[in-house]
Amino acid sequence: MHDDAAGRLPGTVEKIIKPIRGEAEKVQIAIQGGADPNQKIRIANILVDARGEAVSLKTGAVVQIIVKPKPKDPIE
């Protein structure tokens, strides 16, 4: 796999998950176009916009999921 390999899938924020015991608020995103029509991911709802200001996703927001491979550690 190439280091610059990536995939993009459209998604929609389905719900906001309230924080539990000091954890960050999370969002559940339904991914369209994947192999599994019920595929969902959950991420922390702690995001930063292009200006460096804190933002958060809202229910119904349309998002692009970008999947990249983890970079390999350099060989010493």
Number of C-alpha atoms within 10 A of each C-alpha: 6 7 10 8 9 11 10 12 13 15 22 19 20 18 17 17 15 11 12 9 5 6 9 14 15 19 22 19 24 21 22 17 12 14 8 9 10 9 13 16 12 15 12 16 20 13 11 11 9 6 6 8 8 11 11 13 17 14 13 12 12 15 15 13 16 10 11 12 12 7 9 7 6 5 4 3
